[in-house]
Amino acid sequence: MRSREAHDIWHTLFNLNTNLIGETALKLIEFEQIKYPLGAMAFLGFSLKCNKKQKELFNSHYLFWTVRAGLQATDLMCVYYEKYWEEDLEEVRRRWGIIPAPPPPK
């Protein structure tokens, strides 16, 4: 239940869009954080559903970032997010060890 509640917050914390690449990246971060198998399955589904350009972008630009970001961040399932609504987003990211997604290459 908490994973579903926090999902959209994580999109903001990690600066991820809600497109196919952003959702897949977030699922891999969730997998790193809580070992929820759906994250790994989402990556497999992405590999089947995406086109060659999307796959190359994800593998070269996001894949290793997701592993690093998921492992470096504090245990985000145990955070009481509501206590931090008024705080600066960059300060919250620093406190929790969150590495925002790199901007897509041009």
Backbone as CSV, one residue per row, in Angstrom:
resi,resn,N_x,N_y,N_z,CA_x,CA_y,CA_z,C_x,C_y,C_z
1,MET,0.827,-1.195,0.000,0.000,0.000,0.000,0.874,1.263,0.000
2,ARG,1.889,1.277,0.848,2.739,2.464,0.931,3.484,2.701,-0.381
3,SER,3.862,1.648,-1.055,4.540,1.785,-2.339,3.662,2.530,-3.340
4,ARG,2.405,2.190,-3.384,1.475,2.884,-4.293,1.270,4.329,-3.869
5,GLU,1.226,4.567,-2.572,1.049,5.935,-2.076,2.261,6.813,-2.403
6,ALA,3.436,6.228,-2.353,4.666,7.007,-2.540,5.104,7.116,-3.992
7,HIS,4.543,6.326,-4.873,4.989,6.258,-6.268,5.067,7.632,-6.933
8,ASP,4.017,8.405,-6.858,4.009,9.722,-7.507,4.973,10.695,-6.838
9,ILE,5.144,10.566,-5.542,6.113,11.403,-4.831,7.515,11.081,-5.335
10,TRP,7.785,9.816,-5.561,9.099,9.413,-6.054,9.364,9.987,-7.446
11,HIS,8.322,10.085,-8.274,8.500,10.717,-9.590,9.077,12.121,-9.414
12,THR,8.554,12.853,-8.465,9.030,14.215,-8.213,10.427,14.198,-7.596
13,LEU,10.627,13.379,-6.597,11.925,13.330,-5.933,13.053,12.987,-6.903
14,PHE,12.807,12.045,-7.801,13.830,11.604,-8.737,13.779,12.341,-10.072
15,ASN,12.838,13.277,-10.192,12.698,14.090,-11.402,12.471,13.229,-12.648
16,LEU,11.520,12.305,-12.546,11.217,11.400,-13.644,9.854,11.697,-14.246
17,ASN,9.803,11.702,-15.565,8.529,11.864,-16.257,7.669,10.624,-16.056
18,THR,6.413,10.731,-16.455,5.505,9.590,-16.351,5.353,8.886,-17.690
19,ASN,6.355,8.994,-18.530,6.343,8.269,-19.802,6.935,6.872,-19.597
20,LEU,7.070,6.133,-20.675,7.539,4.749,-20.592,8.926,4.654,-19.958
21,ILE,9.818,5.531,-20.350,11.175,5.502,-19.798,11.169,5.891,-18.317
22,GLY,10.442,6.943,-17.967,10.381,7.381,-16.579,9.758,6.344,-15.657
23,GLU,8.697,5.716,-16.112,8.047,4.677,-15.294,8.971,3.479,-15.104
24,THR,9.654,3.090,-16.169,10.567,1.951,-16.071,11.720,2.264,-15.125
25,ALA,12.276,3.465,-15.245,13.365,3.865,-14.353,12.901,3.840,-12.899
26,LEU,11.711,4.356,-12.644,11.213,4.381,-11.274,10.970,2.969,-10.746
27,LYS,10.486,2.091,-11.588,10.274,0.701,-11.150,11.602,0.041,-10.782
28,LEU,12.670,0.358,-11.511,13.976,-0.204,-11.150,14.488,0.384,-9.834
29,ILE,14.222,1.658,-9.607,14.593,2.256,-8.315,13.806,1.589,-7.194
30,GLU,12.522,1.359,-7.416,11.708,0.648,-6.418,12.284,-0.737,-6.161
31,PHE,12.732,-1.395,-7.219,13.326,-2.715,-7.049,14.581,-2.630,-6.180
32,GLU,15.426,-1.634,-6.432,16.630,-1.452,-5.620,16.279,-1.129,-4.170
33,GLN,15.220,-0.377,-3.967,14.833,0.055,-2.620,14.178,-1.064,-1.822
34,ILE,13.206,-1.740,-2.421,12.397,-2.678,-1.635,12.392,-4.113,-2.172
35,LYS,13.175,-4.339,-3.225,13.274,-5.676,-3.839,11.906,-6.196,-4.287
36,TYR,11.051,-5.285,-4.693,9.720,-5.638,-5.199,9.883,-6.168,-6.617
37,PRO,9.551,-7.430,-6.895,9.822,-8.048,-8.197,9.184,-7.332,-9.389
38,LEU,8.133,-6.583,-9.146,7.484,-5.881,-10.247,8.459,-4.931,-10.946
39,GLY,9.421,-4.398,-10.235,10.404,-3.508,-10.842,11.220,-4.207,-11.913
40,ALA,11.700,-5.377,-11.599,12.475,-6.146,-12.574,11.577,-6.587,-13.731
41,MET,10.364,-6.963,-13.425,9.428,-7.372,-14.482,9.076,-6.196,-15.392
42,ALA,8.974,-5.001,-14.826,8.687,-3.809,-15.634,9.817,-3.561,-16.623
43,PHE,11.055,-3.780,-16.196,12.183,-3.598,-17.096,12.126,-4.608,-18.239
44,LEU,11.771,-5.836,-17.932,11.627,-6.837,-18.991,10.517,-6.449,-19.952
45,GLY,9.400,-5.987,-19.411,8.299,-5.539,-20.263,8.703,-4.356,-21.124
46,PHE,9.441,-3.436,-20.555,9.944,-2.278,-21.305,10.797,-2.746,-22.475
47,SER,11.654,-3.729,-22.227,12.538,-4.241,-23.277,11.755,-4.812,-24.446
48,LEU,10.588,-5.364,-24.157,9.751,-5.933,-25.215,8.894,-4.872,-25.914
49,LYS,8.499,-3.848,-25.180,7.543,-2.869,-25.691,8.194,-1.678,-26.393
50,CYS,9.378,-1.303,-25.985,9.991,-0.072,-26.498,10.622,-0.300,-27.872
51,ASN,10.863,0.801,-28.544,11.551,0.713,-29.832,13.064,0.754,-29.602
52,LYS,13.808,0.577,-30.661,15.267,0.507,-30.555,15.853,1.797,-29.983
53,LYS,15.343,2.948,-30.411,15.863,4.233,-29.936,15.625,4.401,-28.433
54,GLN,14.415,4.032,-27.954,14.108,4.130,-26.523,15.011,3.195,-25.715
55,LYS,15.209,1.995,-26.219,16.046,1.015,-25.517,17.490,1.519,-25.419
56,GLU,18.012,2.064,-26.514,19.376,2.590,-26.496,19.495,3.756,-25.517
57,LEU,18.506,4.656,-25.522,18.514,5.786,-24.597,18.499,5.304,-23.152
58,PHE,17.607,4.377,-22.849,17.495,3.886,-21.472,18.795,3.208,-21.036
59,ASN,19.293,2.318,-21.869,20.489,1.558,-21.490,21.727,2.435,-21.354
60,SER,21.845,3.441,-22.193,23.049,4.269,-22.149,22.947,5.430,-21.168
61,HIS,21.733,5.853,-20.860,21.580,7.083,-20.092,20.935,6.894,-18.714
62,TYR,20.074,5.908,-18.566,19.313,5.773,-17.326,19.609,4.510,-16.516
63,LEU,19.974,3.436,-17.162,20.082,2.150,-16.468,21.030,2.205,-15.268
64,PHE,22.260,2.635,-15.467,23.212,2.649,-14.354,22.850,3.720,-13.331
65,TRP,22.240,4.807,-13.796,21.779,5.831,-12.848,20.722,5.249,-11.914
66,THR,19.788,4.432,-12.444,18.723,3.877,-11.592,19.299,3.001,-10.490
67,VAL,20.302,2.211,-10.826,20.914,1.340,-9.817,21.575,2.197,-8.747
68,ARG,22.370,3.168,-9.167,23.064,4.044,-8.214,22.081,4.834,-7.360
69,ALA,21.063,5.404,-8.016,20.079,6.227,-7.297,19.295,5.394,-6.285
70,GLY,18.889,4.198,-6.678,18.129,3.348,-5.774,18.925,2.873,-4.579
71,LEU,20.197,2.570,-4.801,21.039,2.083,-3.711,21.513,3.204,-2.789
72,GLN,21.733,4.387,-3.332,22.268,5.488,-2.533,21.218,6.150,-1.650
73,ALA,19.984,6.174,-2.090,18.930,6.872,-1.341,18.635,6.155,-0.025
74,THR,18.226,6.940,0.947,17.787,6.371,2.210,16.592,5.446,1.964
75,ASP,16.192,4.693,2.940,15.030,3.813,2.816,13.781,4.682,2.674
76,LEU,13.349,4.867,1.439,12.254,5.806,1.171,10.866,5.269,1.527
77,MET,10.766,4.007,1.826,9.466,3.462,2.232,9.123,3.866,3.664
78,CYS,10.122,4.246,4.420,9.904,4.585,5.836,9.811,6.085,6.089
79,VAL,9.772,6.874,5.029,9.736,8.326,5.185,8.290,8.792,5.362
80,TYR,8.075,9.675,6.305,6.768,10.299,6.497,6.773,11.595,5.679
81,TYR,6.465,11.467,4.401,6.598,12.560,3.430,5.817,13.809,3.827
82,GLU,4.683,13.603,4.433,3.805,14.728,4.761,4.470,15.747,5.692
83,LYS,5.488,15.330,6.422,6.198,16.238,7.323,7.124,17.197,6.559
84,TYR,7.331,16.939,5.282,8.330,17.681,4.528,7.755,18.510,3.370
85,TRP,6.439,18.630,3.287,5.807,19.353,2.168,6.346,20.771,2.010
86,GLU,6.600,21.440,3.085,6.991,22.852,3.036,8.495,23.067,2.843
87,GLU,9.276,22.006,2.877,10.722,22.154,2.748,11.153,22.253,1.288
88,ASP,12.321,22.834,1.075,12.894,22.961,-0.252,13.198,21.577,-0.823
89,LEU,12.797,21.351,-2.065,12.965,20.040,-2.690,14.441,19.637,-2.768
90,GLU,15.306,20.546,-3.118,16.734,20.217,-3.212,17.315,19.835,-1.855
91,GLU,16.870,20.498,-0.800,17.333,20.156,0.549,16.849,18.758,0.939
92,VAL,15.609,18.449,0.620,15.064,17.117,0.920,15.846,16.052,0.156
93,ARG,16.117,16.315,-1.107,16.900,15.357,-1.906,18.278,15.121,-1.278
94,ARG,18.943,16.192,-0.875,20.265,16.051,-0.242,20.170,15.221,1.042
95,ARG,19.197,15.537,1.865,19.029,14.837,3.143,18.812,13.342,2.939
96,TRP,18.070,12.982,1.926,17.723,11.579,1.695,18.634,10.879,0.692
97,GLY,19.677,11.564,0.218,20.632,10.951,-0.699,20.073,10.662,-2.078
98,ILE,19.157,11.469,-2.521,18.498,11.246,-3.806,19.269,11.936,-4.926
99,ILE,19.552,11.174,-5.955,20.201,11.691,-7.156,19.095,11.853,-8.210
100,PRO,18.742,13.076,-8.581,17.709,13.249,-9.609,18.164,12.669,-10.950
101,ALA,17.211,12.291,-11.758,17.507,11.729,-13.071,18.291,12.723,-13.915
102,PRO,19.249,12.232,-14.655,19.975,13.140,-15.540,19.049,13.599,-16.675
103,PRO,19.222,14.825,-17.131,18.385,15.279,-18.249,18.692,14.435,-19.488
104,PRO,17.685,14.176,-20.314,17.941,13.383,-21.511,18.926,14.104,-22.444
105,PRO,19.744,13.345,-23.138,20.693,13.971,-24.056,19.949,14.645,-25.206
106,LYS,20.600,15.647,-25.758,19.961,16.343,-26.890,20.404,15.771,-28.201
